[in-house]
Amino acid sequence: VQDDEGRAQFANYASNDPSESGKANQLLLSSKLQNTVGNLLKNSNFEEDIVWAAASDATRTITTEEAYLGSKSLKYTKLSTKTLGGIVSGGFPVKSGETYTFSAYVKTGANANVWLSLGPDATKKSETLGAGIPWTRIQMSYTNNTSADVTCYARVLSDAPGPVYVDCAQLEQAET
């Protein structure tokens, strides 16, 4: 059951089957009222055009070499160890007190390591995955604790050369 604000609740009712313990139409189980979550990123499975920009010292392309879900993923390759590189989403506004969570499935090549960053700059980061890691979901959250609205960016970053594959990226606003 879903209300007009997008909240949903699951319920399970007994049928008129003699093998079940409840009477017909008796409520057997119900969940708490839950918010539904929508992904704020466009083409988050990278099956279509690239909507992410390559940060400094990296190339990016949609590839069929690897995919977590579907047939394609986004591959970016850091070209050297001189600077930080990766991919970045378009900016989005975050009001004071709002919280967002960014997650993605990533796979690293032999020399690459990878982490996520979410916020107005790249200073806050998720856990770092090392080289040669199979598809793994990583995530992080950002809360705007300032009194002003800010523009935030979702980033997938690396400081070592080598390919990184990204799939099923998701950006969601937490309940306030």
JODAMO-V228745 format. One record per backbone hydrogen bond with DSSP energy under -1.0 kcal/mol. NH is the residue of the N-H (numbers start at 1). CO is the residue of the C=O. E is the energy in kcal/mol with one decimal. If there is no record, write none. Layout:
BEGIN
NH;CO;E, NH;CO;E
END
This chain:
BEGIN
3;7;-2.5, 6;3;-1.6, 8;34;-3.3, 9;1;-2.4, 12;29;-2.9, 14;26;-2.6, 20;17;-1.8, 25;14;-2.7, 26;23;-2.3, 28;12;-3.0, 29;12;-1.6, 31;10;-2.5, 34;8;-3.1, 40;171;-3.1, 46;43;-1.6, 53;88;-2.6, 55;86;-3.7, 59;77;-2.0, 61;75;-2.3, 63;73;-2.7, 73;63;-1.9, 74;166;-2.8, 75;61;-3.2, 76;164;-2.7, 77;59;-2.1, 78;162;-1.6, 79;57;-2.2, 85;158;-2.6, 87;156;-2.3, 88;53;-2.5, 89;154;-2.8, 92;152;-1.9, 94;150;-2.9, 97;144;-3.2, 98;95;-2.1, 100;142;-2.5, 101;172;-2.7, 102;140;-2.8, 103;170;-2.6, 104;138;-2.0, 105;167;-2.7, 106;136;-2.6, 107;165;-2.0, 108;133;-1.8, 109;163;-2.4, 114;129;-2.3, 115;157;-1.9, 117;155;-2.0, 119;153;-1.5, 126;116;-2.4, 129;114;-3.1, 132;109;-2.8, 136;106;-2.2, 138;104;-2.4, 140;102;-2.1, 142;100;-2.7, 144;98;-2.4, 145;143;-1.2, 150;94;-2.4, 152;92;-2.9, 153;119;-2.1, 155;117;-2.8, 156;87;-2.2, 157;115;-2.9, 158;85;-2.8, 162;78;-1.6, 164;76;-2.5, 165;107;-2.9, 166;74;-2.6, 167;105;-2.5, 169;44;-2.3, 170;103;-3.2, 172;101;-2.5, 174;99;-2.9
END
